[in-house]
Amino acid sequence: MRIRAIALNTFKEATRNKIYYLLIFFGVFFVLSSKLVTILTLGDKVKVLKDLGLASINFFCVLIAIFTGIDLVYKEIEKKTVYNILSKPVSRSCFIIGKFFGIALTLFVALISMVIIFFLFMFLFSGEFDVRILAYFILLYFELLIITSISLLFSSISTPILSSVFTISLYLIGHVIWTFNEFKDKIVNPILKIISYILYYILPNLKKFNIKNSIVMNSDLDSSMILSSICYAIFYIAALLILTILIFNKREFK
């Protein structure tokens, strides 16, 4: 009940943020405006529409995940409202978990809004409903939850500006983490080799959640890969939340 109360309050705070609605608006706008790009396309217009639509939703949902999560804990500490919350029978772990589920609900509502517009637009344009795209949005949501847990971690220990820099950096690294796998076997120095292995397994591997090319090109989807990606996300999110709770429990408020 305490976690649910914090989650619902966090959701209400996030939905009052003008940036939240602005990003949803621009996400929907880019999905709709992608129709204009198909006019200039000589190839398969449906594929171009899918590509631009999915990329737009991905981009703006990531922005929502970052900018609604980086100041949640910091804002509570800065405004000293955290004292009122923790003075009640609410543990610090419940506070962090409640914040996470509040952002998760916010992201779910934003994503669902964009997905509905996207499917309606695709149906009106092509007259088809590709169920396979749902797999893309499911993986995207779990990727957003990882980004949220990262931003929540940095929000509990740093300022919003630094939190945004760190979160964006890890997001970009997460999409090129496969390069560590490419080069770690070619490194001769044993110390650098160990460091590369550690970084490869510690840093988030967000490439696991990117199946846009398979969706656009109508390639076969590997169900076992999708399931393993979801399990990876759950494990990684749990690890980050535990780390955030441990850090937050050690923090002293003045």
Secondary structure as the mmCIF struct_conf table of DSSP 4:
data_model
#
loop_
_struct_conf.conf_type_id
_struct_conf.id
_struct_conf.beg_label_comp_id
_struct_conf.beg_label_asym_id
_struct_conf.beg_label_seq_id
_struct_conf.end_label_comp_id
_struct_conf.end_label_asym_id
_struct_conf.end_label_seq_id
HELX_RH_AL_P HELX_RH_AL_P1 ARG A 2 ARG A 16
HELX_RH_AL_P HELX_RH_AL_P2 LYS A 18 ILE A 39
TURN_TY1_P TURN_TY1_P1 LEU A 40 LEU A 40
BEND BEND1 GLY A 43 GLY A 43
HELX_RH_AL_P HELX_RH_AL_P3 LYS A 45 GLY A 69
TURN_TY1_P TURN_TY1_P2 ILE A 70 ASP A 71
HELX_RH_AL_P HELX_RH_AL_P4 LEU A 72 GLU A 78
TURN_TY1_P TURN_TY1_P3 LYS A 79 LYS A 80
HELX_RH_AL_P HELX_RH_AL_P5 THR A 81 LEU A 86
TURN_TY1_P TURN_TY1_P4 SER A 87 SER A 87
BEND BEND2 LYS A 88 PRO A 89
HELX_RH_AL_P HELX_RH_AL_P6 ARG A 92 SER A 126
BEND BEND3 GLY A 127 GLY A 127
TURN_TY1_P TURN_TY1_P5 VAL A 131 ARG A 132
HELX_RH_AL_P HELX_RH_AL_P7 ILE A 133 SER A 155
TURN_TY1_P TURN_TY1_P6 SER A 156 ILE A 157
BEND BEND4 SER A 158 SER A 158
HELX_RH_AL_P HELX_RH_AL_P8 PRO A 160 GLY A 174
TURN_TY1_P TURN_TY1_P7 HIS A 175 HIS A 175
BEND BEND5 VAL A 176 VAL A 176
TURN_TY1_P TURN_TY1_P8 ILE A 177 ILE A 177
HELX_RH_AL_P HELX_RH_AL_P9 TRP A 178 PHE A 183
TURN_TY1_P TURN_TY1_P9 LYS A 184 LYS A 186
HELX_RH_AL_P HELX_RH_AL_P10 PRO A 190 ILE A 202
BEND BEND6 LEU A 203 LEU A 203
HELX_RH_3T_P HELX_RH_3T_P1 LEU A 206 PHE A 209
HELX_RH_AL_P HELX_RH_AL_P11 LYS A 212 VAL A 216
TURN_TY1_P TURN_TY1_P10 MET A 217 ASN A 218
HELX_LH_PP_P HELX_LH_PP_P1 SER A 219 LEU A 221
HELX_RH_AL_P HELX_RH_AL_P12 SER A 223 LYS A 250
#
